Amino acid sequence: MRLHSVDYVIEEVDELINKYNIREICFIDDVFTVNKDRTYQICEKLAQRRDKLIWSCNVKVGLVDKKLLETMKKTGCWMVMVGIESGNQQILDTIKKKFRLEQAKELCNWCKEAGLMVHPNFIIGHPGETEDTIAQTIDFARKLYSHYLLFTLMVPYPGTELWNSAEKYGKLKIDNFDYFTLGSDNPCFIPYGLSEELLLAKRKEAYRKCYLNFPMIMRHLRSLRSFEDVKRALRAVTILGNL
């Protein structure tokens, strides 16, 4: 793994601020916090630009701690995204996530204490997935401290381990690579014992149960700051109501 230097990252940030008038940046880097010293240095530099910039980033369970999250918040970070993927420990072990569910829950609670919004991401249709493991994922996600959640269908990209072993776990459809996107409504991998219809139905169920519950609604009501926020919230409720 190779990382850009802190100075290089900040040069890019300054170009976005000064040349393009950008006021928010998201660091789409799954291992943004893998080198904590480097992350602290980036935070220190971003703190000097806090009047011009807010930011968010991806974090990985096991590669971030409470102190670092607090520093990120103080230097302009408002939200972190974390790939939890499943609420079943056996599924996590199968896909080699190398963390425990308790750690994922602890990370979300740290974010709450630091004043950060949290955006967990989950996948439906893992190798070895069953209706029970999907239900466990939905229940785990619903109980987490979070503000936004993403539920996608499993996509075994060419060259990945699952691509090479897909037939061991289910049916891989490769007739149309347009379906190989995270937001697709056409499952390209169907675990044995499940169906396309069930995967899609469970994804809708996940969104309904996780967003249309009292704690989540209250968190969003408390976050409303403008009329635009209210309009976005109403649109979201309309979409969820139609699922």
C-alpha positions in Angstrom: 0.0 0.0 0.0 1.3 3.5 -0.9 0.0 6.7 0.5 0.2 10.2 -0.8 2.2 12.6 1.5 0.3 14.9 3.8 1.6 17.9 1.8 0.4 16.4 -1.5 -3.1 15.8 -0.1 -3.3 19.4 1.3 -2.1 20.8 -2.0 -5.1 19.1 -3.7 -7.4 20.4 -1.0 -6.2 23.9 -1.5 -6.6 23.7 -5.3 -10.2 22.6 -4.8 -10.9 25.5 -2.4 -9.1 28.2 -4.3 -9.6 27.3 -7.9 -13.1 25.7 -7.8 -14.6 27.3 -4.7 -15.3 23.8 -3.2 -16.6 24.0 0.4 -17.0 20.3 1.2 -14.8 17.3 0.5 -15.3 13.6 1.1 -12.2 11.5 1.3 -13.2 8.3 -0.5 -10.4 6.1 0.9 -11.3 2.9 2.7 -8.1 3.1 4.7 -8.0 6.9 5.4 -7.0 6.2 9.0 -4.6 3.3 8.5 -1.7 5.5 9.4 -2.9 7.5 12.4 0.1 9.8 12.6 -0.6 10.8 9.0 -4.3 11.3 9.7 -3.5 13.5 12.6 -1.2 15.6 10.4 -3.9 15.9 7.8 -6.4 17.0 10.5 -4.0 19.6 11.7 -3.7 21.1 8.3 -7.5 20.9 7.7 -8.1 22.7 11.0 -6.3 25.8 9.5 -8.9 25.8 6.7 -12.0 25.1 8.8 -13.6 28.4 8.0 -13.5 27.4 4.3 -14.1 23.7 4.4 -16.0 20.9 6.0 -15.2 17.3 5.2 -16.2 13.6 5.7 -14.4 10.3 5.1 -14.4 6.6 5.1 -13.2 4.8 8.2 -12.6 1.1 8.9 -13.5 -0.7 12.1 -10.3 -1.5 13.9 -8.3 1.4 12.2 -9.7 4.3 14.2 -10.2 5.1 17.9 -12.2 7.5 19.9 -9.4 10.1 20.3 -8.8 10.3 16.5 -12.6 10.6 15.9 -12.7 13.5 18.3 -9.8 15.2 16.6 -11.5 14.7 13.2 -14.6 16.4 14.5 -12.7 19.4 15.9 -11.0 19.9 12.5 -14.2 20.1 10.4 -15.3 16.5 9.8 -19.0 16.1 10.1 -19.6 12.5 9.1 -17.8 9.2 8.7 -18.8 6.2 6.5 -18.0 2.7 7.6 -18.3 -0.6 5.8 -19.9 -3.0 8.3 -21.5 -5.2 5.6 -23.3 -7.7 7.8 -24.9 -8.2 11.2 -23.9 -11.8 11.3 -20.5 -12.7 12.7 -20.1 -15.8 10.7 -20.8 -13.9 7.5 -18.1 -11.3 8.5 -15.6 -14.1 9.1 -16.4 -15.6 5.7 -15.8 -12.4 3.9 -12.6 -11.7 6.0 -13.7 -8.4 7.6 -11.4 -9.2 10.6 -13.5 -7.4 13.2 -16.2 -8.3 15.7 -19.7 -6.9 15.6 -19.1 -5.4 19.1 -16.3 -3.3 17.6 -18.6 -1.9 14.9 -21.1 -1.0 17.5 -18.4 0.6 19.7 -17.2 2.7 16.7 -20.7 4.1 16.1 -21.0 5.0 19.8 -17.6 6.7 19.7 -18.9 8.8 16.9 -22.0 9.7 18.9 -19.8 10.9 21.8 -17.6 12.9 19.4 -20.6 14.6 17.7 -20.1 12.9 14.3 -22.8 11.7 12.0 -22.4 8.0 11.0 -23.1 6.3 7.7 -22.8 2.5 8.0 -22.9 0.5 4.8 -24.3 -3.1 4.5 -24.5 -5.7 1.8 -27.4 -8.2 1.3 -26.6 -11.4 -0.5 -23.3 -12.5 0.9 -21.8 -16.0 0.4 -23.6 -18.2 2.8 -26.4 -15.7 3.3 -29.8 -16.9 4.4 -33.1 -15.2 5.3 -32.0 -15.5 9.0 -28.7 -13.8 8.4 -30.4 -11.0 6.4 -32.8 -10.5 9.3 -29.9 -10.3 11.7 -28.2 -7.7 9.5 -31.4 -5.6 9.4 -31.9 -5.9 13.2 -28.2 -5.0 13.9 -28.4 -2.0 11.5 -31.6 -0.7 13.0 -30.2 -0.7 16.5 -26.9 1.1 15.6 -26.3 4.8 16.3 -26.4 6.1 12.7 -27.9 8.9 10.6 -27.7 7.3 7.1 -27.5 3.7 6.0 -26.8 2.1 2.7 -27.9 -1.4 1.7 -26.5 -2.7 -1.5 -26.6 -6.1 -3.2 -23.5 -8.3 -3.4 -21.5 -7.5 -6.5 -18.6 -10.0 -7.1 -16.3 -7.8 -9.3 -14.1 -9.6 -11.8 -10.7 -10.5 -10.3 -12.0 -10.7 -6.7 -11.9 -13.8 -4.6 -15.7 -14.2 -4.7 -15.7 -13.8 -8.5 -13.4 -16.8 -8.7 -15.4 -18.9 -6.2 -18.9 -17.7 -6.9 -20.2 -21.1 -8.0 -19.4 -22.5 -4.6 -21.8 -20.1 -2.9 -24.5 -19.3 -5.5 -25.4 -18.3 -9.0 -23.3 -15.6 -10.8 -25.0 -13.8 -13.7 -22.6 -12.4 -16.2 -24.9 -11.8 -19.1 -25.1 -8.0 -18.5 -22.3 -6.1 -16.8 -24.6 -3.1 -16.4 -25.9 -4.9 -13.3 -22.4 -4.9 -11.7 -23.0 -1.6 -9.8 -23.8 -1.1 -6.2 -27.1 0.6 -6.9 -28.4 -2.0 -9.3 -32.0 -3.4 -9.0 -30.9 -6.5 -10.8 -28.9 -8.9 -8.5 -25.9 -10.4 -10.3 -25.1 -12.9 -7.5 -27.8 -15.0 -5.9 -26.7 -17.2 -3.0 -28.0 -20.7 -3.0 -31.4 -21.0 -1.2 -32.4 -17.4 -2.0 -33.9 -15.6 -5.0 -33.7 -12.3 -6.8 -37.2 -11.4 -5.6 -36.3 -12.1 -2.0 -33.0 -10.1 -2.1 -34.8 -7.1 -3.5 -37.6 -7.4 -1.0 -35.2 -7.6 1.9 -33.3 -4.6 0.7 -36.6 -2.6 0.7 -37.5 -4.0 4.1 -34.1 -2.9 5.5 -34.6 0.7 4.4 -38.1 0.8 5.8 -37.2 -0.7 9.2 -34.0 1.3 9.6 -35.2 4.7 8.6 -38.8 4.7 9.7 -38.2 4.2 13.4 -38.4 6.6 16.3 -34.7 7.0 17.2 -33.7 7.6 13.5 -36.5 10.1 12.9 -35.6 12.0 16.0 -31.9 12.2 15.0 -32.9 13.7 11.7 -35.3 16.1 13.2 -32.6 17.4 15.5 -30.3 17.8 12.5 -32.6 20.1 10.5 -31.0 23.5 10.1 -32.8 25.1 7.1 -35.8 25.0 4.8 -33.8 23.0 2.3 -33.1 20.4 5.0 -36.8 20.1 5.6 -37.5 19.6 1.9 -34.9 16.9 1.6 -36.3 15.1 4.6 -39.8 15.2 3.2 -38.6 13.8 -0.2 -36.9 11.0 1.7 -40.0 10.2 3.6 -42.0 10.1 0.4 -39.5 7.7 -1.2 -39.4 5.4 1.8 -43.2 5.4 1.9 -43.3 4.1 -1.6 -40.9 1.2 -1.0 
